[in-house]
Amino acid sequence: METKNFIQEKQKSINWQITLKVFIIGIITMALLVPKFMIIDLIGQRQHTAETSSQEVMQTWSLAQTVRGLVLAIPYRERSFKKDGNATTEIIRECYILPKTLNINGEIFPEKRKRSIYETVVYESEVNFSGHFEGSEIQRLKIPPVDILWEQAKIQVAISDLRGISDRISFSWNDSVFEFTPGMENQLLGQNGISLPLSHLTAENFPADFRFSLHLKGSESLKFAPLGETTEVALQSDWNDPGFDGNFLPTDHTIDKEGFSAQWKVLNFNRNFPQQWKNNEYRVTEADFGVKLITIADHYQKSSRAAKYAILVILFVFLSFFLNEIISKQKVHPFQYILIGFAVLIFYLLLLSISEQVGFNLAYFISALAVITLVFAYSRTFLKRWIHSVIQTLILTFSFGFIFVLMQLETYALLVGSIGLFVVLGLTMFFTRKINWYGE
Protein backbone atom coordinates (compact mmCIF):
# COMPACT_ATOMS: atom_id res chain seq x y z
CA MET A 1 0.00 0.00 0.00
CA GLU A 2 2.79 2.39 0.92
CA THR A 3 4.62 1.49 -2.31
CA LYS A 4 1.49 2.24 -4.33
CA ASN A 5 1.03 5.59 -2.61
CA PHE A 6 4.70 6.40 -3.21
CA ILE A 7 4.33 5.64 -6.92
CA GLN A 8 1.18 7.76 -7.16
CA GLU A 9 2.84 10.66 -5.35
CA LYS A 10 5.87 10.40 -7.62
CA GLN A 11 3.66 10.33 -10.71
CA LYS A 12 1.78 13.41 -9.47
CA SER A 13 5.13 15.11 -8.99
CA ILE A 14 6.16 14.26 -12.54
CA ASN A 15 2.84 15.50 -13.90
CA TRP A 16 3.24 18.71 -11.93
CA GLN A 17 6.77 19.16 -13.28
CA ILE A 18 5.54 18.70 -16.86
CA THR A 19 2.74 21.21 -16.30
CA LEU A 20 5.15 23.66 -14.73
CA LYS A 21 7.63 23.24 -17.61
CA VAL A 22 4.88 23.93 -20.17
CA PHE A 23 3.88 27.03 -18.19
CA ILE A 24 7.50 28.24 -18.03
CA ILE A 25 8.00 27.65 -21.76
CA GLY A 26 4.84 29.66 -22.41
CA ILE A 27 6.12 32.52 -20.25
CA ILE A 28 9.48 32.47 -22.06
CA THR A 29 7.71 32.51 -25.43
CA MET A 30 5.58 35.48 -24.41
CA ALA A 31 8.63 37.32 -23.06
CA LEU A 32 10.44 36.80 -26.38
CA LEU A 33 7.65 38.75 -28.10
CA VAL A 34 9.18 41.94 -26.68
CA PRO A 35 12.53 41.66 -28.55
CA LYS A 36 10.62 40.38 -31.60
CA PHE A 37 8.60 43.61 -31.79
CA MET A 38 11.78 45.61 -31.18
CA ILE A 39 13.37 43.92 -34.19
CA ILE A 40 10.30 44.64 -36.35
CA ASP A 41 10.47 48.29 -35.22
CA LEU A 42 14.17 48.39 -36.10
CA ILE A 43 13.38 47.06 -39.59
CA GLY A 44 10.81 49.84 -39.97
CA GLN A 45 13.37 52.45 -38.91
CA ARG A 46 15.95 51.14 -41.39
CA GLN A 47 13.34 51.13 -44.12
CA HIS A 48 12.41 54.73 -43.30
CA THR A 49 16.09 55.70 -43.46
CA ALA A 50 16.41 53.97 -46.84
CA GLU A 51 13.30 55.76 -48.15
CA THR A 52 14.63 59.11 -46.93
CA SER A 53 17.94 58.47 -48.67
CA SER A 54 16.08 57.44 -51.82
CA GLN A 55 14.00 60.63 -51.74
CA GLU A 56 17.16 62.71 -51.43
CA VAL A 57 18.60 61.06 -54.54
CA MET A 58 15.33 61.56 -56.42
CA GLN A 59 15.18 65.21 -55.40
CA THR A 60 18.61 65.87 -56.87
CA TRP A 61 17.94 63.81 -60.01
CA SER A 62 14.24 64.22 -60.85
CA LEU A 63 11.03 62.98 -59.28
CA ALA A 64 8.36 60.67 -60.67
CA GLN A 65 7.20 61.94 -64.03
CA THR A 66 3.67 62.38 -65.34
CA VAL A 67 3.25 63.75 -68.86
CA ARG A 68 -0.16 65.06 -69.88
CA GLY A 69 -0.36 66.34 -73.37
CA LEU A 70 -0.94 67.67 -75.63
CA VAL A 71 -3.92 70.04 -75.49
CA LEU A 72 -4.75 72.81 -77.95
CA ALA A 73 -6.01 75.87 -76.03
CA ILE A 74 -7.79 78.49 -78.16
CA PRO A 75 -9.10 81.79 -76.71
CA TYR A 76 -12.44 83.11 -77.91
CA ARG A 77 -14.74 86.06 -77.24
CA GLU A 78 -17.89 85.47 -75.32
CA ARG A 79 -20.33 88.29 -75.96
CA SER A 80 -23.84 89.09 -74.82
CA PHE A 81 -26.19 91.12 -76.97
CA LYS A 82 -29.13 93.43 -76.53
CA LYS A 83 -32.36 92.90 -78.36
CA ASP A 84 -31.20 95.35 -81.02
CA GLY A 85 -28.13 93.21 -81.74
CA ASN A 86 -25.53 95.43 -80.13
CA ALA A 87 -22.95 93.78 -77.87
CA THR A 88 -23.13 94.74 -74.22
CA THR A 89 -20.25 92.73 -72.68
CA GLU A 90 -17.25 90.91 -74.06
CA ILE A 91 -15.20 88.36 -72.09
CA ILE A 92 -12.16 86.44 -73.31
CA ARG A 93 -12.43 82.77 -72.47
CA GLU A 94 -10.65 79.61 -73.60
CA CYS A 95 -11.76 76.39 -75.19
CA TYR A 96 -9.74 73.19 -75.21
CA ILE A 97 -9.36 70.70 -78.04
CA LEU A 98 -7.88 67.22 -77.63
CA PRO A 99 -6.31 65.24 -80.48
CA LYS A 100 -8.24 62.67 -82.47
CA THR A 101 -5.40 60.18 -82.05
CA LEU A 102 -2.47 60.19 -79.64
CA ASN A 103 0.39 57.72 -80.03
CA ILE A 104 3.15 57.50 -77.43
CA ASN A 105 6.17 55.30 -77.93
CA GLY A 106 8.90 55.28 -75.32
CA GLU A 107 11.91 53.47 -73.99
CA ILE A 108 13.07 53.69 -70.37
CA PHE A 109 16.71 53.34 -69.39
CA PRO A 110 16.89 52.60 -65.65
CA GLU A 111 19.98 53.31 -63.59
CA LYS A 112 20.83 52.44 -59.99
CA ARG A 113 22.28 55.18 -57.80
CA LYS A 114 23.74 54.57 -54.34
CA ARG A 115 23.92 56.83 -51.31
CA SER A 116 25.78 55.16 -48.47
CA ILE A 117 24.50 51.55 -48.43
CA TYR A 118 21.11 52.48 -49.88
CA GLU A 119 20.21 52.01 -53.53
CA THR A 120 17.74 54.04 -55.58
CA VAL A 121 16.43 53.42 -59.09
CA VAL A 122 16.29 56.42 -61.42
CA TYR A 123 15.89 56.51 -65.17
CA GLU A 124 16.34 58.36 -68.40
CA SER A 125 13.75 57.98 -71.12
CA GLU A 126 13.14 58.83 -74.72
CA VAL A 127 9.45 59.28 -75.48
CA ASN A 128 8.02 60.06 -78.90
CA PHE A 129 4.57 61.64 -79.25
CA SER A 130 2.56 61.79 -82.46
CA GLY A 131 -1.05 62.22 -83.38
CA HIS A 132 -3.71 63.94 -85.39
CA PHE A 133 -6.16 66.83 -84.96
CA GLU A 134 -9.33 66.78 -87.09
CA GLY A 135 -10.36 70.38 -86.44
CA SER A 136 -14.06 69.56 -86.43
CA GLU A 137 -14.07 69.43 -82.62
CA ILE A 138 -14.19 73.21 -82.27
CA GLN A 139 -17.30 73.36 -84.46
CA ARG A 140 -19.11 71.20 -81.90
CA LEU A 141 -18.61 73.95 -79.31
CA LYS A 142 -20.81 76.23 -81.44
CA ILE A 143 -18.53 79.23 -81.14
CA PRO A 144 -19.07 81.81 -83.89
CA PRO A 145 -15.98 81.69 -86.17
CA VAL A 146 -15.56 85.46 -85.89
CA ASP A 147 -15.10 85.14 -82.11
CA ILE A 148 -12.29 82.55 -82.28
CA LEU A 149 -8.90 84.14 -81.62
CA TRP A 150 -6.73 81.77 -83.65
CA GLU A 151 -3.67 83.99 -83.37
CA GLN A 152 -3.59 83.41 -79.58
CA ALA A 153 -3.85 79.60 -79.74
CA LYS A 154 -1.35 77.57 -77.71
CA ILE A 155 -0.21 73.99 -77.44
CA GLN A 156 0.17 72.91 -73.80
CA VAL A 157 1.96 69.89 -72.32
CA ALA A 158 2.13 69.23 -68.57
CA ILE A 159 5.32 67.68 -67.18
CA SER A 160 5.32 67.07 -63.43
CA ASP A 161 9.03 67.76 -62.87
CA LEU A 162 10.57 70.12 -65.42
CA ARG A 163 14.07 69.42 -64.10
CA GLY A 164 13.86 66.10 -65.94
CA ILE A 165 13.92 67.72 -69.38
CA SER A 166 17.40 67.05 -70.71
CA ASP A 167 17.17 68.44 -74.25
CA ARG A 168 15.40 71.15 -76.25
CA ILE A 169 11.95 70.12 -77.49
CA SER A 170 11.02 70.65 -81.12
CA PHE A 171 7.40 70.45 -82.19
CA SER A 172 6.25 69.57 -85.70
CA TRP A 173 2.81 70.76 -86.89
CA ASN A 174 2.21 69.49 -90.40
CA ASP A 175 5.29 70.78 -92.26
CA SER A 176 6.24 73.50 -89.77
CA VAL A 177 8.69 73.07 -86.89
CA PHE A 178 8.64 75.13 -83.67
CA GLU A 179 10.27 75.02 -80.25
CA PHE A 180 8.44 74.81 -76.95
CA THR A 181 8.90 77.49 -74.32
CA PRO A 182 8.96 76.83 -70.56
CA GLY A 183 5.89 77.53 -68.46
CA MET A 184 2.18 76.89 -68.77
CA GLU A 185 -0.30 79.62 -67.83
CA ASN A 186 -3.35 77.44 -67.31
CA GLN A 187 -3.00 74.69 -64.71
CA LEU A 188 -5.78 72.61 -66.18
CA LEU A 189 -3.29 69.85 -66.96
CA GLY A 190 -1.08 70.17 -63.89
CA GLN A 191 1.19 72.46 -61.91
CA ASN A 192 4.15 72.52 -64.32
CA GLY A 193 4.53 72.32 -68.05
CA ILE A 194 5.64 73.73 -71.36
CA SER A 195 3.69 75.59 -74.03
CA LEU A 196 3.96 76.72 -77.62
CA PRO A 197 2.17 79.75 -79.15
CA LEU A 198 0.73 78.99 -82.59
CA SER A 199 0.21 82.56 -83.83
CA HIS A 200 -0.01 81.40 -87.45
CA LEU A 201 -2.86 78.97 -86.76
CA THR A 202 -6.11 79.31 -88.73
CA ALA A 203 -9.09 77.08 -89.40
CA GLU A 204 -7.47 76.14 -92.72
CA ASN A 205 -4.56 74.45 -90.90
CA PHE A 206 -6.80 71.49 -90.05
CA PRO A 207 -6.68 68.54 -90.22
CA ALA A 208 -3.16 68.49 -88.84
CA ASP A 209 -0.54 65.94 -87.84
CA PHE A 210 1.87 66.63 -85.00
CA ARG A 211 4.88 65.01 -83.38
CA PHE A 212 7.52 65.82 -80.79
CA SER A 213 10.03 63.95 -78.63
CA LEU A 214 10.93 64.20 -74.95
CA HIS A 215 14.27 63.24 -73.45
CA LEU A 216 13.11 62.96 -69.86
CA LYS A 217 14.81 62.03 -66.61
CA GLY A 218 12.81 60.77 -63.66
CA SER A 219 12.56 58.26 -60.86
CA GLU A 220 10.12 55.70 -59.52
CA SER A 221 7.44 55.99 -62.23
CA LEU A 222 6.50 57.31 -65.67
CA LYS A 223 2.83 58.04 -66.41
CA PHE A 224 0.70 59.54 -69.15
CA ALA A 225 -2.83 60.89 -69.59
CA PRO A 226 -5.20 59.44 -72.22
CA LEU A 227 -5.98 62.65 -74.10
CA GLY A 228 -6.65 61.22 -77.54
CA GLU A 229 -10.01 59.98 -78.72
CA THR A 230 -7.87 56.89 -79.14
CA THR A 231 -4.69 56.83 -77.07
CA GLU A 232 -2.10 54.15 -77.72
CA VAL A 233 1.02 53.85 -75.55
CA ALA A 234 3.94 51.46 -75.99
CA LEU A 235 6.76 51.32 -73.44
CA GLN A 236 9.76 49.08 -73.19
CA SER A 237 12.77 48.78 -70.91
CA ASP A 238 15.42 46.33 -69.72
CA TRP A 239 13.96 46.63 -66.19
CA ASN A 240 12.46 43.21 -65.40
CA ASP A 241 10.44 44.07 -62.29
CA PRO A 242 7.82 46.66 -63.35
CA GLY A 243 4.61 47.55 -61.59
CA PHE A 244 1.76 48.78 -63.79
CA ASP A 245 -0.05 51.61 -62.09
CA GLY A 246 -2.86 54.08 -62.57
CA ASN A 247 -6.36 53.93 -64.00
CA PHE A 248 -5.61 51.56 -66.88
CA LEU A 249 -3.68 48.32 -67.11
CA PRO A 250 -1.83 47.30 -70.28
CA THR A 251 -3.84 45.53 -72.95
CA ASP A 252 -0.76 43.44 -73.62
CA HIS A 253 2.60 43.04 -71.90
CA THR A 254 5.59 40.73 -71.62
CA ILE A 255 8.04 40.47 -68.72
CA ASP A 256 11.16 38.32 -68.74
CA LYS A 257 14.77 38.46 -67.60
CA GLU A 258 15.57 40.77 -70.52
CA GLY A 259 13.09 43.42 -69.40
CA PHE A 260 9.50 44.32 -70.19
CA SER A 261 7.33 45.72 -72.93
CA ALA A 262 3.77 46.94 -72.49
CA GLN A 263 1.04 48.37 -74.68
CA TRP A 264 -2.04 50.35 -73.66
CA LYS A 265 -5.05 51.34 -75.71
CA VAL A 266 -7.50 53.77 -74.10
CA LEU A 267 -10.63 55.14 -75.75
CA ASN A 268 -12.42 58.40 -74.94
CA PHE A 269 -15.29 56.27 -73.58
CA ASN A 270 -12.97 55.02 -70.83
CA ARG A 271 -12.49 58.42 -69.18
CA ASN A 272 -14.68 61.12 -67.69
CA PHE A 273 -13.96 64.11 -69.95
CA PRO A 274 -14.81 64.86 -73.63
CA GLN A 275 -12.65 65.77 -76.61
CA GLN A 276 -13.52 69.46 -76.39
CA TRP A 277 -14.93 71.82 -73.79
CA LYS A 278 -15.12 75.48 -72.80
CA ASN A 279 -13.50 77.24 -69.87
CA ASN A 280 -12.58 75.05 -66.87
CA GLU A 281 -15.46 72.63 -67.07
CA TYR A 282 -13.19 69.57 -66.91
CA ARG A 283 -9.84 68.55 -65.50
CA VAL A 284 -7.71 65.76 -66.90
CA THR A 285 -5.52 65.03 -63.88
CA GLU A 286 -7.26 61.89 -62.62
CA ALA A 287 -6.91 59.47 -65.53
CA ASP A 288 -3.13 58.87 -65.53
CA PHE A 289 -1.60 55.46 -66.12
CA GLY A 290 1.87 54.05 -66.62
CA VAL A 291 4.63 52.00 -65.08
CA LYS A 292 6.52 51.95 -61.78
CA LEU A 293 10.17 50.95 -61.66
CA ILE A 294 10.10 49.49 -58.18
CA THR A 295 10.57 46.01 -56.80
CA ILE A 296 7.45 44.19 -55.67
CA ALA A 297 8.94 43.31 -52.28
CA ASP A 298 12.38 44.66 -51.37
CA HIS A 299 14.60 43.21 -48.64
CA TYR A 300 13.11 45.44 -45.93
CA GLN A 301 9.59 44.30 -46.71
CA LYS A 302 10.69 40.68 -46.83
CA SER A 303 12.68 41.01 -43.60
CA SER A 304 9.64 42.51 -41.90
CA ARG A 305 7.41 39.72 -43.15
CA ALA A 306 9.93 37.09 -42.06
CA ALA A 307 10.24 38.65 -38.58
CA LYS A 308 6.47 38.38 -38.11
CA TYR A 309 6.88 34.61 -38.31
CA ALA A 310 9.58 34.62 -35.58
CA ILE A 311 7.22 33.46 -32.85
CA LEU A 312 6.16 30.55 -35.06
CA VAL A 313 9.77 29.41 -35.49
CA ILE A 314 10.38 29.75 -31.74
CA LEU A 315 7.28 27.64 -31.00
CA PHE A 316 8.45 24.94 -33.43
CA VAL A 317 11.89 24.80 -31.82
CA PHE A 318 10.58 24.90 -28.22
CA LEU A 319 8.05 22.18 -29.02
CA SER A 320 10.78 19.94 -30.44
CA PHE A 321 13.02 20.40 -27.39
CA PHE A 322 10.09 19.82 -25.03
CA LEU A 323 9.06 16.61 -26.81
CA ASN A 324 12.70 15.52 -26.69
CA GLU A 325 12.54 16.00 -22.90
CA ILE A 326 9.42 13.85 -22.65
CA ILE A 327 10.66 11.09 -24.93
CA SER A 328 14.32 10.87 -23.86
CA LYS A 329 13.71 11.77 -20.19
CA GLN A 330 16.53 14.33 -20.48
CA LYS A 331 15.71 17.72 -19.00
CA VAL A 332 16.42 21.07 -20.64
CA HIS A 333 16.80 24.03 -18.31
CA PRO A 334 14.56 27.10 -18.88
CA PHE A 335 17.71 29.21 -19.28
CA GLN A 336 18.70 27.00 -22.20
CA TYR A 337 15.29 27.62 -23.78
CA ILE A 338 15.90 31.35 -23.38
CA LEU A 339 19.29 31.17 -25.13
CA ILE A 340 17.85 29.13 -27.99
CA GLY A 341 14.99 31.63 -28.35
CA PHE A 342 17.45 34.51 -28.50
CA ALA A 343 19.47 32.61 -31.12
CA VAL A 344 16.36 32.48 -33.31
CA LEU A 345 15.77 36.21 -32.81
CA ILE A 346 19.41 36.99 -33.64
CA PHE A 347 18.72 35.37 -37.01
CA TYR A 348 16.41 38.27 -37.93
CA LEU A 349 18.99 40.88 -36.92
CA LEU A 350 21.58 39.11 -39.05
CA LEU A 351 19.08 38.90 -41.91
CA LEU A 352 18.37 42.65 -41.75
CA SER A 353 22.00 43.76 -41.56
CA ILE A 354 23.37 41.33 -44.16
CA SER A 355 20.50 41.85 -46.63
CA GLU A 356 21.38 45.57 -46.80
CA GLN A 357 24.72 44.49 -48.24
CA VAL A 358 24.09 41.40 -50.38
CA GLY A 359 20.31 41.13 -50.90
CA PHE A 360 17.61 39.13 -49.17
CA ASN A 361 18.06 35.59 -50.52
CA LEU A 362 21.79 35.28 -49.90
CA ALA A 363 21.44 37.02 -46.52
CA TYR A 364 18.73 34.54 -45.53
CA PHE A 365 21.00 31.59 -46.35
CA ILE A 366 23.99 33.05 -44.49
CA SER A 367 21.95 34.00 -41.42
CA ALA A 368 20.11 30.68 -41.27
CA LEU A 369 23.38 28.72 -41.63
CA ALA A 370 25.00 30.72 -38.83
CA VAL A 371 22.09 30.26 -36.39
CA ILE A 372 21.57 26.58 -37.24
CA THR A 373 25.26 25.92 -36.63
CA LEU A 374 25.11 27.84 -33.33
CA VAL A 375 22.05 25.94 -32.06
CA PHE A 376 23.54 22.59 -33.08
CA ALA A 377 26.83 23.32 -31.32
CA TYR A 378 25.02 24.55 -28.21
CA SER A 379 22.61 21.59 -28.08
CA ARG A 380 25.57 19.22 -28.11
CA THR A 381 26.58 20.62 -24.70
CA PHE A 382 23.40 19.43 -22.94
CA LEU A 383 21.90 16.70 -25.16
CA LYS A 384 23.67 13.39 -24.61
CA ARG A 385 23.08 11.80 -28.00
CA TRP A 386 24.15 13.12 -31.37
CA ILE A 387 20.89 12.03 -32.98
CA HIS A 388 18.88 14.28 -30.66
CA SER A 389 20.97 17.33 -31.59
CA VAL A 390 20.66 16.46 -35.27
CA ILE A 391 16.88 16.13 -35.01
CA GLN A 392 16.55 19.50 -33.25
CA THR A 393 18.76 21.12 -35.89
CA LEU A 394 16.76 19.56 -38.71
CA ILE A 395 13.54 20.93 -37.22
CA LEU A 396 15.07 24.42 -37.01
CA THR A 397 16.31 24.05 -40.60
CA PHE A 398 12.83 23.03 -41.73
CA SER A 399 11.34 26.05 -39.93
CA PHE A 400 13.70 28.50 -41.64
CA GLY A 401 13.20 26.77 -44.99
CA PHE A 402 9.41 26.85 -44.62
CA ILE A 403 9.42 30.59 -43.88
CA PHE A 404 11.76 31.23 -46.83
CA VAL A 405 9.35 29.46 -49.18
CA LEU A 406 6.51 31.63 -47.87
CA MET A 407 8.61 34.74 -48.60
CA GLN A 408 8.98 33.72 -52.24
CA LEU A 409 5.36 32.80 -52.89
CA GLU A 410 3.84 36.27 -52.34
CA THR A 411 0.26 35.60 -53.54
CA TYR A 412 -0.04 32.02 -52.25
CA ALA A 413 1.82 32.56 -48.96
CA LEU A 414 -1.32 32.36 -46.81
CA LEU A 415 -2.61 29.22 -48.53
CA VAL A 416 0.70 27.35 -48.36
CA GLY A 417 1.35 28.57 -44.81
CA SER A 418 -2.03 27.34 -43.60
CA ILE A 419 -1.58 23.94 -45.23
CA GLY A 420 1.96 23.70 -43.85
CA LEU A 421 0.84 24.41 -40.30
CA PHE A 422 -1.94 21.86 -40.65
CA VAL A 423 0.58 19.22 -41.76
CA VAL A 424 2.97 20.09 -38.91
CA LEU A 425 0.15 19.83 -36.36
CA GLY A 426 -0.92 16.51 -37.82
CA LEU A 427 2.62 15.10 -37.67
CA THR A 428 3.00 16.30 -34.07
CA MET A 429 -0.23 14.53 -33.13
CA PHE A 430 0.93 11.38 -34.91
CA PHE A 431 4.36 11.16 -33.26
CA THR A 432 3.03 11.99 -29.78
CA ARG A 433 0.00 9.69 -29.91
CA LYS A 434 1.67 6.96 -27.82
CA ILE A 435 3.12 9.18 -25.12
CA ASN A 436 1.59 8.34 -21.72
CA TRP A 437 1.33 11.84 -20.32
CA TYR A 438 -0.12 10.68 -16.99
CA GLY A 439 1.98 7.52 -16.63
CA GLU A 440 -1.11 5.38 -16.13
PyMOL commands that set and color helices and strands:
alter all, ss='L'
color gray80, all
select helices_A, chain A and resi 2-61+136-141+145-147+150-152+162-164+203-205+268-270+299-308+310-328+334-358+360-379+386-431
alter helices_A, ss='H'
color red, helices_A
select strands_A, chain A and resi 65-81+87-97+101-115+118-133+154-159+170-173+176-179+181-182+193-197+208-219+221-224+230-237+243-246+252-256+259-267+276-278+289-292
alter strands_A, ss='S'
color yellow, strands_A
deselect
rebuild
show_as cartoon
